[in-house]
Amino acid sequence: MHPGKIAGILSVLVFVGTGLKAQEKFTMAEATNGMATTLAPQSIKQASWRPGTNTFTQVVKNGDDESMTATDLPAEDSYTLLHLADINNALHNDLKSMPAIKWLDKDNLYFTDKQTLEKGKVSAAGISWNKWATLPAEAKNVSPDKSGKIAYTIDNNLWLVNNGKAVAVTKDANKNIVNGQSVHREEFGIDHGIFFSPKGNYLAYYRMDQTMVNDYPIIRWDTVPAQVDLIKYPMAGGTSHQVTLCVYNPATRRTVTMQTGVPKDHYLTCVTWGPDEQYIYIAILNRDQNHLWLNKYEAQSGKKVKTLFEETDTRYVHPEHGLTFLPAVSDKFIWWSDRDGYRHLYLYNTDGKLIRQVTRGKWVVNELLGFNEKNEEVLITASKESPMEKHGYTVNWNTGEMNRIDKGAGMHTILPSDDGKYVFDVYSNADVAKKSVLRSTDGKYSKVVLDAPDPLAGYDRPEVKNVTLEASDGTPLYGKLILPLHFNPNRKYPVIVYLYNGPNVQLLHNSFPASGNLWYEYMAQHGYIVFTMDGRGSLNRGMAFEQATFRHLGEVELDDQMKGVKYLWSLPYVDRERMGIHGWSFGGFMTTNMMLKHPGVFKCAVAGGPVMDWKMYEVMYTERYMDRPQDNPEGYEQANLLDKVKSLKGKLLLIHGTQDNVVVWQHSIRFLKKCVDEGVQLDYFVYPGYEHNVRGKDRVHLMQKITDYFDTYLR
């Protein structure tokens, strides 16, 4: 499932707290939301670099006042750019805290107050503020550009504010023709549908025709009588939507469509403007997702210029990144590819000639952060040291020479200055809650800005052990074992296995807290052993690791998770008669899968938002990993849980949001019906009004429900 969806799924298991007391246990509220709220480590607020400079900016609080301060590097001269009071006085507002301020360029910034965008201009005299635009209440997908234009959508149409006037770019009366929004169910790295050209002279946008896709009912239960919202949900093997890319010229108010050809249900990804605004590049991926063409189009005519190159794979090609042009160069760009088995960067020219492979090795590039033009370096993050860590590096795009930027083990988030000479590095590991450091990329400058104290100090916390197991093909598998509080090796303890083990997700990192999740620690505080492991099929280990599950979701992953089970059985303090398992979404599928294909291993289970039949899941995700149902009937039948309910032993609780538009509610409803037909008993709970994730205060209810279930059957 798409990372954006997955993030919400996994956040079900994050955590909360107030004042700390010596050797205190977590409350359920702390164990659910605390790491994102009152137990979150201190951090730098609104950290950013002023564009075109080596000036680091942040928001600081002094009593009742908040201000944006700036520090020039390397001199470390610090000064205040603006106070909250300055904004309120200039705009006659009454903001209680500093709004989220974003830089447009070196001298212009903006923030959004409800539907109004306020623009600031920096000068020697300070920052002058003016109303940029007030958008309609229905405006969504708001996209401001440094050219002064603002694009946004209302319902299915696209609008543009140009010179203070709002113009309708599209006027499609059919609501199933959608403009300027994400397409392809937000797969392929797609998270928006509006693309301003580099100088803002043109506006490209996705146009999605989904009239041919089946309607799917999502029922709203908060009205009487209940209402039906019809969405378009293309299921595996069925009819998919058709997407084109359009370019609008504000000067002429003329729109052209890129001639991307047929078949019309292919995928348009990696949309990128050329620096000179003459050309636009689109990666065309076929419906089978095993053949990609990187095409170049004339932006003003829509005509295809040429195919720069093609990529094929016997299983699937998975593009997620657009082209990144080298600084001050219009004919050379960086392309991401998994072609050598690991995700690396390749340097091409705009004629489609491969100049060189920039990065290589048995590790994965995670992010392309920016460039140091003077040193001919690209700044990246990668898993080079370990799949459990992420670090920053400079890589010379001519020689491949690679140097690590950061210090300290763990997971690093790197924010570079425009020229790539400095970075703001924030990291954590099992022993470091959060450390924020300003660094030069040549290693000559380093200054700790904030070393956050441990927000969990004083809590009575369990021991966490890192575990490495071995898959059937010899691949190392990384897991974590969280032992009960005041662990006694001579006792027998109940066990909970938490799993996801699906594509695009990695559960385990060397980060804070060491357990990875305070709910694990809550359960350990109450006498449970908790175990979690990333098996084959999951993220950040290369294509052989990820594609091991191809066409047979739920088989190799189950084999790997059983390796974890057998490891647990080998431990003398594990009570194998009191084992439970829990997962959400793909993890819900895996939980149910385990209960049906290995009955009796687990005494009880909780499966949230589970896929029960992959024929009912969305086209883009499912067909990538399973091919179409008509082409892989054996694989779909193997993964279909609806016809395996008779195998259930032990207690199973299914949980689903009634308005789930990702794994639609029908999955668990059909499973219930099969259980009734087969005389199989199970437990069921729904969250009215919730989509795929249960958020906010109700998440505490969810985690208490799950905990109570385990307490009932494993204590």
C-alpha positions as CSV (number, residue, x, y, z in Angstrom):
1,M,0.0,0.0,0.0
2,H,1.1,3.6,-0.7
3,P,3.5,5.0,2.0
4,G,1.1,7.8,2.7
5,K,-1.6,5.3,3.5
6,I,0.8,3.1,5.4
7,A,2.0,5.9,7.6
8,G,-1.5,6.4,8.9
9,I,-1.9,2.7,9.4
10,L,1.2,2.3,11.5
11,S,0.5,5.5,13.5
12,V,-2.2,3.5,15.2
13,L,0.6,2.2,17.3
14,V,2.3,5.4,18.4
15,F,2.2,7.1,22.1
16,V,1.3,10.1,25.2
17,G,2.2,11.5,28.8
18,T,2.3,14.4,31.1
19,G,4.5,14.9,34.2
20,L,7.0,12.1,34.7
21,K,7.2,10.2,38.0
22,A,10.0,7.8,39.0
23,Q,9.5,4.3,37.7
24,E,6.0,5.0,36.4
25,K,4.2,2.8,33.9
26,F,2.7,4.2,30.7
27,T,-1.0,4.9,30.6
28,M,-2.9,3.7,27.6
29,A,-3.2,7.2,26.3
30,E,0.6,7.6,26.6
31,A,1.1,4.3,25.0
32,T,-1.1,5.3,22.1
33,N,-0.4,8.9,21.2
34,G,2.4,10.1,23.5
35,M,5.4,10.0,21.2
36,A,3.5,12.3,18.9
37,T,2.3,14.6,21.6
38,T,3.4,15.1,25.3
39,L,6.1,12.5,25.3
40,A,7.6,13.7,22.0
41,P,11.3,14.7,22.3
42,Q,12.0,18.4,22.1
43,S,12.7,19.7,18.6
44,I,13.5,22.8,16.6
45,K,10.4,24.4,15.4
46,Q,10.0,25.4,11.8
47,A,13.6,24.7,10.9
48,S,14.5,25.9,7.4
49,W,17.2,27.5,5.2
50,R,16.6,30.9,3.7
51,P,16.8,30.1,-0.1
52,G,20.0,31.1,-1.8
53,T,21.8,31.6,1.5
54,N,23.6,29.8,4.3
55,T,21.2,31.3,6.8
56,F,19.4,28.9,9.1
57,T,16.0,30.0,10.4
58,Q,13.8,28.6,13.2
59,V,10.9,29.7,15.4
60,V,11.7,30.2,19.1
61,K,9.4,31.0,22.0
62,N,10.3,33.6,24.7
63,G,7.5,33.9,27.3
64,D,4.3,34.9,25.4
65,D,6.2,35.9,22.3
66,E,7.3,33.8,19.4
67,S,9.8,34.9,16.8
68,M,11.7,33.7,13.8
69,T,15.4,33.9,14.3
70,A,18.2,33.6,11.7
71,T,21.8,32.4,12.0
72,D,24.3,33.1,9.3
73,L,26.9,30.3,8.8
74,P,29.8,29.9,9.4
75,A,30.0,33.2,11.3
76,E,27.1,32.2,13.6
77,D,25.7,35.7,13.6
78,S,22.2,35.4,15.0
79,Y,19.3,37.9,14.8
80,T,15.5,38.1,14.7
81,L,13.7,38.2,11.4
82,L,10.3,38.8,12.8
83,H,8.1,38.6,15.9
84,L,4.6,37.2,16.0
85,A,3.5,40.6,17.2
86,D,4.9,42.1,13.9
87,I,2.6,39.9,11.9
88,N,-0.5,40.7,14.0
89,N,0.2,44.4,13.9
90,A,0.8,44.5,10.1
91,L,-2.2,42.3,9.2
92,H,-4.5,43.3,12.1
93,N,-4.7,39.7,13.1
94,D,-4.8,38.0,16.5
95,L,-2.7,34.9,15.9
96,K,-1.9,33.1,19.2
97,S,1.2,31.3,17.8
98,M,3.5,31.6,14.9
99,P,1.9,30.3,11.8
100,A,3.6,27.8,9.5
101,I,5.8,30.1,7.4
102,K,7.3,28.9,4.1
103,W,9.9,30.5,2.0
104,L,9.1,31.2,-1.7
105,D,12.6,32.5,-2.5
106,K,15.3,34.5,-0.8
107,D,13.2,37.6,-0.3
108,N,9.6,36.3,-0.1
109,L,7.7,34.0,2.3
110,Y,4.1,33.3,3.1
111,F,1.7,31.6,5.5
112,T,-1.9,30.6,5.3
113,D,-4.5,31.8,7.8
114,K,-7.7,29.9,7.2
115,Q,-8.4,30.6,3.5
116,T,-6.2,33.6,3.2
117,L,-2.6,33.5,2.0
118,E,-0.4,36.3,3.5
119,K,2.8,37.2,1.7
120,G,5.9,38.8,3.3
121,K,8.8,40.6,1.6
122,V,12.1,40.7,3.4
123,S,14.2,44.0,3.2
124,A,16.8,45.8,5.2
125,A,13.9,47.5,7.0
126,G,12.3,44.2,8.0
127,I,9.4,42.2,6.6
128,S,6.4,43.9,5.0
129,W,3.2,41.9,4.9
130,N,0.3,42.0,2.3
131,K,-2.7,39.9,1.6
132,W,-1.8,37.6,-1.3
133,A,-5.1,36.0,-1.9
134,T,-8.3,34.9,-0.2
135,L,-9.5,31.6,-1.6
136,P,-13.0,30.1,-1.6
137,A,-13.9,28.0,1.4
138,E,-14.1,24.9,-0.9
139,A,-10.5,25.3,-2.2
140,K,-8.3,22.3,-1.8
141,N,-4.9,21.2,-3.0
142,V,-3.7,24.8,-2.7
143,S,-0.4,25.2,-4.6
144,P,1.4,28.6,-4.3
145,D,4.2,29.4,-6.7
146,K,7.2,31.8,-6.4
147,S,6.0,33.4,-9.6
148,G,3.0,34.8,-7.6
149,K,0.5,32.5,-9.0
150,I,-1.7,30.2,-6.9
151,A,-3.4,27.0,-8.2
152,Y,-6.1,25.1,-6.3
153,T,-9.0,22.8,-6.9
154,I,-12.7,23.1,-6.1
155,D,-14.5,19.7,-6.4
156,N,-13.2,18.2,-9.7
157,N,-12.0,21.4,-11.4
158,L,-8.7,23.4,-11.3
159,W,-8.4,27.1,-10.7
160,L,-5.6,29.6,-11.0
161,V,-5.0,33.0,-9.3
162,N,-3.0,35.1,-11.7
163,N,-2.4,38.8,-11.0
164,G,-5.0,38.7,-8.3
165,K,-7.7,37.3,-10.5
166,A,-9.1,33.7,-10.1
167,V,-9.6,31.9,-13.4
168,A,-11.2,28.5,-14.0
169,V,-8.6,26.4,-15.8
170,T,-11.1,23.5,-16.3
171,K,-14.9,23.5,-16.4
172,D,-15.8,19.8,-16.4
173,A,-19.4,19.3,-15.4
174,N,-18.9,15.6,-15.0
175,K,-17.6,15.1,-11.5
176,N,-15.9,11.9,-12.6
177,I,-13.5,13.8,-14.7
178,V,-11.0,15.1,-12.1
179,N,-8.4,17.8,-12.6
180,G,-5.3,18.8,-10.7
181,Q,-5.5,16.1,-8.1
182,S,-3.5,12.9,-7.3
183,V,-4.1,10.0,-9.6
184,H,-3.5,6.2,-9.7
185,R,-4.7,5.9,-6.1
186,E,-1.5,7.7,-5.0
187,E,0.8,4.9,-6.1
188,F,4.1,5.5,-7.9
189,G,5.1,8.2,-5.5
190,I,2.3,10.4,-6.7
191,D,1.0,12.8,-4.0
192,H,-0.2,15.8,-6.0
193,G,-1.6,16.7,-9.4
194,I,-0.4,20.3,-10.0
195,F,3.0,21.1,-11.6
196,F,4.1,24.7,-12.1
197,S,6.9,25.1,-14.6
198,P,10.2,26.3,-13.2
199,K,9.5,30.0,-13.9
200,G,5.8,29.7,-13.3
201,N,4.9,30.6,-16.9
202,Y,2.9,27.3,-17.4
203,L,0.8,25.0,-15.3
204,A,0.7,21.3,-15.9
205,Y,-1.9,19.1,-14.3
206,Y,-3.3,15.6,-14.2
207,R,-6.7,15.0,-15.8
208,M,-8.3,11.7,-14.7
209,D,-11.3,10.3,-16.4
210,Q,-12.8,7.7,-14.2
211,T,-16.3,7.5,-15.7
212,M,-15.6,4.0,-16.8
213,V,-14.7,2.7,-13.3
214,N,-17.3,1.0,-11.2
215,D,-19.1,3.0,-8.5
216,Y,-18.4,1.8,-5.0
217,P,-20.7,2.8,-2.1
218,I,-19.3,4.2,1.1
219,I,-22.0,4.6,3.7
220,R,-22.2,7.5,6.1
221,W,-23.8,6.6,9.3
222,D,-23.8,10.0,10.9
223,T,-27.0,11.1,9.2
224,V,-30.5,9.8,9.5
225,P,-31.3,8.1,7.2
226,A,-27.8,7.0,6.4
227,Q,-26.3,8.4,3.1
228,V,-24.3,6.7,0.4
229,D,-21.2,8.4,-1.1
230,L,-20.3,6.8,-4.4
231,I,-16.6,6.6,-5.0
232,K,-14.6,5.2,-8.0
233,Y,-12.7,2.2,-6.8
234,P,-10.9,0.2,-9.6
235,M,-10.4,-3.4,-8.3
236,A,-7.7,-5.8,-9.5
237,G,-8.4,-7.2,-13.0
238,G,-11.2,-4.7,-13.6
239,T,-11.5,-1.5,-15.6
240,S,-9.1,1.2,-14.5
241,H,-9.3,5.0,-15.0
242,Q,-7.6,6.9,-17.8
243,V,-5.1,9.7,-17.1
244,T,-3.7,12.4,-19.3
245,L,-1.4,15.3,-18.6
246,C,-2.4,18.8,-19.7
247,V,-0.5,22.1,-19.9
248,Y,-2.2,25.4,-19.4
249,N,-0.7,28.7,-20.6
250,P,-2.0,31.6,-18.4
251,A,-1.0,34.2,-21.0
252,T,-3.2,32.7,-23.8
253,R,-5.6,30.7,-21.6
254,R,-4.9,27.8,-23.9
255,T,-4.6,24.2,-22.8
256,V,-2.8,21.4,-24.7
257,T,-2.8,17.7,-23.8
258,M,0.4,15.7,-24.0
259,Q,0.0,13.0,-26.6
260,T,0.8,10.0,-24.3
261,G,-0.9,7.5,-26.6
262,V,-2.6,4.2,-25.9
263,P,-3.6,2.0,-24.2
264,K,-5.3,4.6,-22.2
265,D,-5.2,2.7,-18.9
266,H,-1.4,3.0,-18.6
267,Y,0.1,4.9,-15.8
268,L,1.6,8.4,-16.1
269,T,4.4,8.9,-13.5
270,C,7.5,11.0,-12.7
271,V,6.1,14.2,-14.3
272,T,9.0,16.7,-14.5
273,W,9.4,20.1,-16.2
274,G,12.7,20.7,-18.1
275,P,14.5,23.8,-16.7
276,D,13.9,25.8,-19.9
277,E,10.1,25.2,-19.7
278,Q,10.2,24.0,-23.3
279,Y,9.8,20.3,-22.5
280,I,8.0,18.1,-20.1
281,Y,9.0,14.5,-19.2
282,I,6.7,11.7,-18.3
283,A,7.4,8.1,-17.4
284,I,4.8,5.9,-19.0
285,L,4.3,2.6,-17.2
286,N,2.2,-0.2,-18.8
287,R,-0.8,-1.7,-17.0
288,D,1.3,-4.9,-16.3
289,Q,3.9,-2.6,-14.6
290,N,6.8,-4.4,-16.2
291,H,7.7,-2.0,-19.0
292,L,8.5,1.8,-18.6
293,W,9.2,4.4,-21.3
294,L,10.7,7.8,-20.3
295,N,9.2,10.2,-22.9
296,K,10.0,13.8,-23.7
297,Y,7.2,16.1,-24.9
298,E,6.9,19.6,-26.3
299,A,5.1,21.5,-23.6
300,Q,3.3,23.9,-26.0
301,S,2.2,21.5,-28.6
302,G,1.9,18.2,-26.6
303,K,3.8,16.3,-29.3
304,K,6.1,13.5,-28.3
305,V,9.7,14.3,-29.1
306,K,11.2,11.0,-28.3
307,T,11.6,8.1,-25.9
308,L,14.8,8.7,-23.9
309,F,15.0,5.1,-22.7
310,E,13.0,2.1,-21.6
311,E,13.2,-0.1,-18.5
312,T,11.8,-3.6,-18.1
313,D,11.6,-6.2,-15.4
314,T,10.3,-9.7,-15.5
315,R,8.3,-8.9,-12.4
316,Y,7.7,-5.1,-12.1
317,V,9.2,-1.7,-12.5
318,H,8.3,0.6,-9.7
319,P,9.0,4.3,-10.5
320,E,8.5,6.7,-7.6
321,H,10.7,9.7,-8.4
322,G,10.8,12.3,-11.1
323,L,13.8,13.6,-12.9
324,T,16.2,15.8,-11.0
325,F,18.2,18.1,-13.2
326,L,21.7,19.1,-12.2
327,P,22.1,22.7,-11.0
328,A,22.5,25.3,-13.7
329,V,22.3,22.6,-16.4
330,S,19.3,22.0,-18.7
331,D,20.5,18.8,-20.4
332,K,21.6,16.4,-17.6
333,F,19.5,14.8,-15.0
334,I,19.5,12.2,-12.2
335,W,17.2,9.1,-12.7
336,W,16.3,6.6,-10.0
337,S,16.3,2.9,-10.9
338,D,16.3,-0.6,-9.3
339,R,17.8,-2.1,-12.4
340,D,20.9,-3.5,-10.7
341,G,18.8,-5.0,-7.8
342,Y,19.1,-2.0,-5.5
343,R,17.6,1.6,-5.8
344,H,20.4,3.8,-7.1
345,L,21.0,7.0,-9.0
346,Y,21.9,7.3,-12.7
347,L,23.1,10.3,-14.7
348,Y,21.5,10.8,-18.1
349,N,21.5,13.5,-20.7
350,T,18.3,14.7,-22.3
351,D,19.0,12.7,-25.5
352,G,18.6,9.6,-23.4
353,K,22.3,8.7,-23.2
354,L,23.4,7.1,-19.9
355,I,26.5,9.0,-18.8
356,R,27.2,6.9,-15.7
357,Q,25.8,5.2,-12.6
358,V,26.3,7.6,-9.8
359,T,25.7,5.3,-6.8
360,R,26.2,1.6,-6.5
361,G,26.4,-1.1,-3.9
362,K,24.2,-3.6,-2.0
363,W,22.2,-0.9,-0.3
364,V,19.4,1.5,-1.1
365,V,19.3,5.2,-1.8
366,N,16.5,6.7,0.3
367,E,16.4,10.4,-0.6
368,L,17.9,12.8,-3.1
369,L,18.3,16.0,-1.0
370,G,20.1,18.5,-3.2
371,F,23.4,19.5,-4.8
372,N,26.7,21.1,-4.1
373,E,27.3,22.6,-7.6
374,K,30.8,23.8,-6.9
375,N,32.0,20.3,-5.8
376,E,29.9,18.5,-8.4
377,E,28.2,16.6,-5.6
378,V,24.7,15.2,-5.1
379,L,23.5,15.0,-1.5
380,I,21.6,11.8,-0.5
381,T,20.4,9.7,2.3
382,A,20.9,5.9,2.1
383,S,20.9,2.7,4.1
384,K,24.6,2.1,3.3
385,E,25.7,1.5,6.9
386,S,22.8,-0.8,7.7
387,P,19.2,-1.4,6.6
388,M,18.3,-0.4,10.2
389,E,19.8,3.1,9.8
390,K,19.7,6.1,7.4
391,H,22.6,8.5,6.9
392,G,23.5,11.4,4.8
393,Y,26.2,11.4,2.1
394,T,27.8,13.5,-0.6
395,V,28.4,11.7,-3.9
396,N,30.5,13.2,-6.7
397,W,28.3,12.8,-9.8
398,N,31.4,12.4,-12.0
399,T,33.6,10.0,-10.0
400,G,31.1,8.4,-7.6
401,E,33.3,9.4,-4.6
402,M,31.2,9.1,-1.6
403,N,31.6,10.7,1.9
404,R,29.3,10.5,4.9
405,I,28.0,13.9,6.2
406,D,26.7,13.0,9.6
407,K,28.0,11.5,12.8
408,G,26.2,9.1,15.2
409,A,24.4,5.8,14.7
410,G,20.7,5.9,13.9
411,M,18.1,7.4,11.7
412,H,19.1,10.9,10.3
413,T,16.8,13.4,8.7
414,I,18.9,15.8,6.6
415,L,17.8,19.3,5.4
416,P,20.5,21.0,3.2
417,S,21.1,24.6,2.4
418,D,20.6,25.6,-1.3
419,D,24.3,25.4,-2.2
420,G,24.7,22.1,-0.3
421,K,27.5,23.4,1.9
422,Y,25.6,23.0,5.1
423,V,22.9,20.7,6.5
424,F,20.5,20.6,9.4
425,D,20.8,17.1,10.7
426,V,18.2,15.6,13.2
427,Y,18.7,12.1,14.3
428,S,17.8,9.6,17.0
429,N,18.9,6.1,18.0
430,A,18.1,3.6,20.7
431,D,20.1,5.8,23.2
432,V,19.5,9.3,21.8
433,A,16.0,10.7,22.0
434,K,16.7,13.5,19.4
435,K,19.8,15.5,18.5
436,S,19.7,18.5,16.2
437,V,23.0,19.5,14.6
438,L,24.2,22.1,12.1
439,R,27.0,20.7,9.9
440,S,29.1,21.6,6.9
441,T,29.1,18.9,4.3
442,D,32.9,19.0,4.2
443,G,33.1,17.9,7.8
444,K,34.8,21.1,9.0
445,Y,31.9,22.6,10.9
446,S,29.5,21.1,13.5
447,K,27.3,22.7,16.1
448,V,24.7,21.0,18.3
449,V,21.6,23.1,18.3
450,L,19.5,20.9,20.6
451,D,20.3,17.7,22.4
452,A,16.8,16.8,23.6
453,P,16.5,15.1,27.0
454,D,14.9,11.7,27.2
455,P,11.2,12.3,27.6
456,L,10.8,8.7,28.9
457,A,13.3,9.0,31.7
458,G,11.7,7.9,35.0
459,Y,9.4,5.4,33.4
460,D,9.9,1.8,34.2
461,R,10.9,0.5,30.8
462,P,11.5,-3.0,29.6
463,E,14.6,-4.5,28.0
464,V,14.8,-4.5,24.2
465,K,16.9,-7.1,22.4
466,N,17.8,-6.9,18.7
467,V,17.4,-10.3,17.0
468,T,18.7,-11.6,13.7
469,L,17.1,-14.7,12.2
470,E,17.6,-16.4,8.9
471,A,15.0,-16.9,6.1
472,S,14.8,-20.3,4.3
473,D,17.1,-18.9,1.5
474,G,19.7,-17.7,4.1
475,T,18.6,-14.0,4.0
476,P,19.1,-12.3,7.4
477,L,15.8,-11.1,9.0
478,Y,15.9,-8.4,11.6
479,G,13.6,-8.4,14.6
480,K,13.1,-7.0,18.1
481,L,12.2,-8.8,21.3
482,I,10.8,-6.7,24.1
483,L,11.0,-8.6,27.4
484,P,8.5,-8.2,30.3
485,L,9.2,-5.7,33.0
486,H,11.4,-7.2,35.8
487,F,12.0,-10.1,33.5
488,N,12.6,-13.5,35.2
489,P,14.1,-16.1,32.8
490,N,12.7,-18.9,35.0
491,R,9.1,-17.9,34.4
492,K,6.8,-18.6,31.4
493,Y,5.3,-15.5,29.7
494,P,2.5,-14.9,27.2
495,V,3.7,-13.5,23.8
496,I,2.3,-11.0,21.3
497,V,3.6,-10.9,17.8
498,Y,3.1,-7.6,15.9
499,L,3.6,-7.7,12.2
500,Y,3.0,-5.9,8.9
501,N,5.5,-7.5,6.5
502,G,4.0,-5.9,3.4
503,P,5.6,-3.9,0.5
504,N,6.8,-0.4,1.0
505,V,7.0,-0.7,4.8
506,Q,9.8,-1.2,7.2
507,L,8.9,-1.5,10.8
508,L,12.3,-1.7,12.5
509,H,15.0,0.9,12.7
510,N,17.7,2.0,15.1
511,S,15.7,4.9,16.4
512,F,14.0,6.3,19.5
513,P,12.4,4.6,21.4
514,A,14.5,1.4,21.0
515,S,11.3,-0.7,21.1
516,G,10.0,1.2,18.1
517,N,6.6,1.5,19.7
518,L,5.4,2.4,23.2
519,W,2.4,0.1,23.0
520,Y,4.9,-2.8,22.9
521,E,6.4,-1.4,26.1
522,Y,3.0,-0.9,27.7
523,M,2.3,-4.6,27.0
524,A,5.7,-5.6,28.4
525,Q,5.0,-3.5,31.5
526,H,2.0,-5.7,32.0
527,G,3.7,-9.0,31.7
528,Y,3.9,-9.8,27.9
529,I,6.8,-10.6,25.7
530,V,6.4,-8.7,22.4
531,F,8.1,-9.7,19.1
532,T,8.2,-8.0,15.8
533,M,10.2,-8.6,12.6
534,D,10.5,-7.4,9.0
535,G,10.3,-10.4,6.7
536,R,10.9,-10.7,3.0
537,G,8.6,-8.5,0.9
538,S,9.2,-5.4,3.1
539,L,11.1,-2.2,2.3
540,N,14.8,-1.1,2.1
541,R,16.5,-4.4,1.4
542,G,16.7,-4.4,-2.4
543,M,14.6,-6.0,-5.1
544,A,15.4,-9.7,-4.5
545,F,14.2,-9.2,-0.9
546,E,11.1,-7.3,-1.9
547,Q,10.1,-9.4,-5.0
548,A,10.4,-12.7,-3.2
549,T,6.6,-12.5,-2.6
550,F,5.7,-11.7,-6.3
551,R,2.4,-13.4,-7.4
552,H,2.1,-15.2,-4.1
553,L,1.3,-12.6,-1.4
554,G,1.1,-14.1,2.1
555,E,3.3,-17.2,1.4
556,V,7.0,-16.3,1.7
557,E,6.0,-13.7,4.4
558,L,4.2,-16.3,6.4
559,D,7.3,-18.6,6.1
560,D,9.5,-15.8,7.5
561,Q,7.1,-15.0,10.3
562,M,7.0,-18.7,11.2
563,K,10.8,-18.5,11.6
564,G,10.1,-15.9,14.2
565,V,7.5,-18.2,15.9
566,K,10.0,-21.1,16.0
567,Y,12.6,-18.7,17.5
568,L,10.1,-17.8,20.2
569,W,9.3,-21.5,20.8
570,S,13.1,-22.0,21.4
571,L,13.1,-19.6,24.3
572,P,12.5,-21.4,27.6
573,Y,10.6,-18.4,29.0
574,V,8.0,-18.3,26.2
575,D,4.7,-20.0,26.9
576,R,3.8,-21.3,23.5
577,E,0.2,-22.1,24.7
578,R,-0.3,-18.3,25.2
579,M,0.6,-16.6,22.0
580,G,-1.3,-13.8,20.3
581,I,-0.8,-11.9,17.0
582,H,-1.8,-8.5,15.8
583,G,-1.5,-6.4,12.6
584,W,-3.3,-3.7,10.6
585,S,-4.1,-3.5,6.9
586,F,-1.5,-5.7,5.2
587,G,-0.7,-6.8,8.7
588,G,-4.4,-7.5,9.2
589,F,-4.3,-9.8,6.2
590,M,-1.1,-11.4,7.5
591,T,-2.7,-11.9,11.0
592,T,-5.8,-13.6,9.5
593,N,-3.6,-15.5,7.1
594,M,-1.6,-16.9,10.0
595,M,-4.6,-17.9,11.9
596,L,-6.1,-19.8,8.9
597,K,-2.9,-21.4,7.5
598,H,-1.2,-22.2,10.7
599,P,-4.2,-22.9,13.0
600,G,-3.4,-23.5,16.6
601,V,0.0,-21.6,16.6
602,F,-1.7,-18.6,18.1
603,K,-4.4,-18.8,20.8
604,C,-5.9,-15.4,19.8
605,A,-5.4,-12.6,17.2
606,V,-6.6,-9.1,16.4
607,A,-6.7,-8.2,12.7
608,G,-7.5,-4.6,11.7
609,G,-8.6,-3.4,8.3
610,P,-7.6,-6.7,6.7
611,V,-7.5,-7.6,3.0
612,M,-9.4,-10.9,2.7
613,D,-9.5,-11.3,-1.1
614,W,-7.0,-9.5,-3.2
615,K,-9.4,-9.4,-6.2
616,M,-11.2,-6.8,-4.2
617,Y,-8.2,-4.5,-3.6
618,E,-7.2,-1.6,-5.9
619,V,-5.7,-2.2,-9.3
620,M,-2.3,-0.4,-9.1
621,Y,-1.0,-1.9,-5.9
622,T,-2.4,-5.4,-6.3
623,E,-1.5,-6.0,-9.9
624,R,2.1,-4.9,-9.2
625,Y,2.6,-7.6,-6.7
626,M,0.1,-10.2,-7.9
627,D,-0.5,-9.6,-11.7
628,R,-4.1,-9.6,-12.8
629,P,-6.5,-12.3,-11.3
630,Q,-7.1,-13.7,-14.8
631,D,-3.3,-14.1,-15.3
632,N,-2.5,-15.5,-11.8
633,P,-5.6,-17.5,-10.6
634,E,-3.5,-19.8,-8.5
635,G,-1.8,-17.0,-6.6
636,Y,-5.1,-15.2,-6.0
637,E,-6.7,-18.4,-4.8
638,Q,-3.8,-19.1,-2.5
639,A,-4.1,-15.7,-0.9
640,N,-7.9,-15.7,-0.7
641,L,-8.9,-16.0,2.9
642,L,-12.6,-16.2,2.4
643,D,-12.6,-19.9,1.5
644,K,-10.3,-20.9,4.4
645,V,-12.5,-19.9,7.4
646,K,-13.1,-23.6,8.4
647,S,-9.4,-23.8,9.4
648,L,-9.8,-21.2,12.2
649,K,-8.8,-22.3,15.6
650,G,-8.5,-20.0,18.6
651,K,-10.1,-16.5,19.0
652,L,-10.0,-13.9,16.3
653,L,-11.2,-10.3,16.6
654,L,-11.7,-8.4,13.3
655,I,-11.8,-4.6,13.4
656,H,-12.8,-2.3,10.5
657,G,-13.7,1.3,9.9
658,T,-17.1,1.6,8.4
659,Q,-16.0,4.2,5.8
660,D,-12.8,2.6,4.8
661,N,-12.0,3.6,1.3
662,V,-8.6,1.9,1.1
663,V,-9.4,-1.7,2.3
664,V,-13.2,-1.4,1.8
665,W,-15.4,-2.7,4.6
666,Q,-16.8,-5.4,2.3
667,H,-13.6,-7.5,2.9
668,S,-14.4,-8.2,6.6
669,I,-18.2,-8.3,5.9
670,R,-17.7,-11.1,3.4
671,F,-15.5,-12.9,5.8
672,L,-18.2,-12.6,8.5
673,K,-20.7,-14.1,6.1
674,K,-18.5,-17.0,5.3
675,C,-18.0,-17.7,9.0
676,V,-21.8,-17.7,9.5
677,D,-22.2,-20.0,6.5
678,E,-19.5,-22.4,7.9
679,G,-20.7,-22.2,11.5
680,V,-17.4,-20.6,12.6
681,Q,-17.4,-18.2,15.5
682,L,-15.4,-15.0,15.7
683,D,-15.5,-11.6,17.3
684,Y,-16.0,-8.3,15.4
685,F,-15.9,-4.6,16.1
686,V,-16.4,-1.6,13.9
687,Y,-15.5,2.1,14.2
688,P,-18.4,4.1,12.7
689,G,-17.3,7.1,10.6
690,Y,-13.6,6.0,10.4
691,E,-11.8,5.3,7.2
692,H,-8.7,3.1,7.1
693,N,-7.2,4.4,10.4
694,V,-8.7,5.2,13.8
695,R,-7.2,8.5,14.9
696,G,-7.1,11.0,17.8
697,K,-8.7,10.2,21.1
698,D,-10.6,7.2,19.6
699,R,-7.3,5.5,18.9
700,V,-6.9,5.1,22.7
701,H,-10.2,3.3,22.6
702,L,-8.9,1.1,19.8
703,M,-5.7,0.1,21.6
704,Q,-7.6,-0.5,24.8
705,K,-10.0,-2.8,22.9
706,I,-7.0,-4.8,21.4
707,T,-5.2,-5.0,24.8
708,D,-8.4,-6.2,26.6
709,Y,-8.8,-8.9,24.0
710,F,-5.3,-10.2,24.7
711,D,-5.8,-9.9,28.4
712,T,-9.0,-11.9,28.2
713,Y,-7.4,-14.9,26.3
714,L,-3.7,-14.8,27.2
715,R,-3.6,-14.0,30.9
